[in-house]
C-alpha cells in the first residue's frame, strides 16, 4: 500500500529518532551540512522568483523543492531532529539519554549552519561578481529581509520577541508535518505531495525557520543589510531556534506519539 496508517508511521518516527541519535558524528555532520546547504539554495531561489515575478506566492510554491530534495536524499535539518529524537527518549529506547539527544542537536546545528553559510558565501560571489560590484535587485531584497526580521522585531521590544517566538512555533508545526509526511507514503510522489503542502504554507505565511535564517541573515549582511550579527542572534536566531523546538515537539512530536504510539494496540495489551 502507498499510504501508511498513523499508528505505523508513529512508530517509524520513534525508530527514525533512535537511528539519528545513534548515527556516527561524521555522518551526522555531513548530512546536516548538505541539508542546510540545499535548503539555503531553495531559499535564495524562492527570493529570486519572488523578485523576478513580483509574486510571493510563486516563490512559496517553489520553495518546497529544496525540502523535498534533501529529505529524499536522507539529509537532516535541526527542525526535523527536534521532533524525532525526543520520541526515542520518551519511548525508553536502549542507550538513549537526554545528553545524547542534546549532543545530536548540537552537531546538527553546526552542520546546518556551516552548510547554509557556504551557500550564502557562494551566492554572494555570484550576485556581486566576486564582490566587485554592488548587489542587484535580489541581493538588495536579501539585505532588506535581514533588516525587517531583526531590527523590525527589536523596535517592539518584548512583544517583538514574543511574535518571532510564536512565528517560529507555527513554522516548525508545519515543517514537522512535512517531516512526518515523508513517512506516510511508500511512493516518491506520495512523499513529495505530503511534504509540499505544509512547507508551502509555512513559507508563504512568513513563519520563522532557523535553518532558512542561517542563510538569509549572513547573506543579508554580505549584501549590505543595516543590522549586526548581535541583532541577528538576539532578535532572530535564538528565539527562532527556541520556538522551532517548542512548536515541533509539542504540536507534532508529542501529539502523534501520545495518540498514535502510546495508545496503539501493541502498547495497550
N, C-alpha and C positions, 0 to 999 in steps of 0.2 A: 504494500500500500504506500502511496506517496505522502499520506498525512499520518502523523504520529500523535496519538492521544495525549492530553495534558499529563496524566499520571506517568506516562512513559518518558516524555521529554523533561518532566520534572526530575526524574532520576538521572537523565542524561546531563542535566545541569550540575547536579551534585558530582557526578563522575568526572565531568569536564573540569570542575573546580579542583578536584583532587589531583588530576593529572597535571594541571598547570602548576600547582604548588610543588609537586614532586619533580617538575622539569629541571634540567640542569641549568646553571646560571648562564652558560654560553648561549644555549638555545633560547632562553628567556629574553636575553638582551637583543639577540638577532631578530627574533620575531617582533619584539616591541619596537625596535628601531625601524624595521620595514613597515610596521603598522602605522607609526607616526609619520613616516615619510610619505606614504601613499595617501593617507587622509589629508595631509597638508597639501599635496598636489591637487587633490579633489577640491579643497577649499579655494585655492587660487584659481582653479578652473571655474568654479561657481562664481567667484567675484568677477572674473573676466567676462563670463557670459552675461552677468547682470549689467555690467558697464556697457558692453557692446550692444546688447539687445534693449537696454533700458527697462528690463523686466526682472524683478527679484524672483518672480515665480519661475522663470526659465532656469535661473541659477539653482533654485531649490530643487526643481525636478531632476536636474542632472547631478547634483552633489552626491546622492547615494551610490553613484557608480564606484567611487573610491571605497566606500564602506563595504560594498558587496565584494569588490576585488580582494580586499585584504582579508576578509573573513573566509572567503572561498579558498584562499591560499594558506589559511591556518595561522595568520599573524595575530598579534594581540594589541588591544587598547586598554588603558588603565580603567576606563569606564566599564568595560566588559568584565575585567577581573574583579572589580568592586562587587559585582553581582554574584559571580560564580564561586569564587574562592571561599567566602564566608560560609557557604552552604556545606562545603566539605567539613568544616569545623563543627557546624551545628549538627551534622549527621554523625559526628564522632568517628570519622574515618581514621584508621590507624596511622599514627605518626603525624597527624595534622594538628598543629598548635597555633595559637594566636600569633606567636613570634614568627612562625613560618609564613603565615598569611601576610603579616606586615612586611616581612623581608621581601616577599614576592612583589607586593605593591611597589616597594621602593625600586626594585630592579626594572619593573615595567615603566614606572615614571621616568627613570633615567633614560631607558631605551626610547620611549616615545618622544621625549624632549630632544634627544640627540637627532632622531630621525626628522622631526619637524624643523629643527634648526638647520639641518643640512639642506632641506628643501627651500627654506627661507633664503639661505645664502645663495644657492644655485639660481633661484628665480630672481633674486635681487640683481645678480650679474646679468641675467637675460634682460630684465627691464631697463637696465642702465648701461648696457654695453660695457660691462666690466667697470661700473662706477665712473664712467667717463662722461655721461650726460645725466640730465635730470630725469627722474622717472616720469613716465607718461600718465595717461588718464587712469589706468588700472593701478599703477603704483601710488598715485595720489589718493585713490579710493581706499587702498590698504592703510595709508597713513591716517586718514580720517576715521576709519573703523577703530584703529588703536586709540585715538583720542576720545571718541564717543564712548568707548567701553572701558575707559579708565577714569579720566577726569570728568567724563559725563556722569558717572556714578558718584564720584567723590563730592561733587557740588551738593549732593543731597544728604551727605553725612551718613548716619546710621540707617536711615531709610533707603539710601542708595545701596548700602552693603546688604540689607535685607532683600532688596529687589534682585540683586545679582545672585544671591544665595537661592532664592526661590526659582529664578530662571534656570539655575544650574540643576536644581532638584527636578524640575519639569523636563529638562533636557535628558538627564540620564534615565528618567522614567521611560521616555521614548526610545533612547538608544539601547537600553537594556532589553526592551521589547524586540528591537532589531536583532540583538544577540540571541535571544530565545527563538526568534523567528527562523534563524538559520538551522534550528534543531527540530522544527516541527514538520519538515518535509524531507523526503529522501531523493528528490529531484532537484537539479540545479535551478530550473525555472521556478519551482515552488519556494526554494530558499530565497532566491533573489526577490520575488514578489513580497514575501513575508518580511524581508529586511527593508525593502524600499519604502514601504508605507510609513512606518514610524520615523525613519531617518529624514524623509522629505518633510514630515510635519515639524520636527524639531528645528530643522534649518530654516524653513520658511517663517516660523514663528519667532526667530531670532533668539532662541534659548542659548544658554552658555555651555559650551563643551570645552573641557580643559585641554584636550589634545588639539582641537582646531585652533584654540587660542595660543597654543605653543608655537603655531606658525604665524598667526595673524599679528601678534604683538612684536616679536623680533623683526618680522618683515616690515611692520609699520614704522619701527624705529629706523630701520635701514632706508626707508622711503622718505624720511624726514618728518615723521609724526612728532607733534609737540607734547610729548609726555616722557616720563622717565622709567627706568627699569623698576624703581621702587613703586611708582604708580601702578605699573603692570602687576607686580607681585601682590601689593596690598589691596588694590581695587579691582583685581580680576582673578589672577591665578589661584591665590589662597582661598577666597570664598567660593570660587567655582569648583575647585577640587573637593572641598568640603560638601558643597551642595550636590555634586555628582555622586559622591559616596552615599549621602543620606537618601537621595532620591532613588538611586539604583537598588540599594539594599532594601529599603522599606517598601517601596512601591512595586517592585517586581520580584526581587530575590526572596524576601520573606513571605510575600503573599503567595507566590507559586509554591514555595516549599511547604508552607503551612497547610494549604488546602489540597495540594496535589501529591505531596510526598508523605508528610506526616500522617495524613488520613487515608492514604491509599490502602487497598485491601491487605497488602503484604505487611503493612505496619500495624494493622488493627488486629489481625488474627494470628 
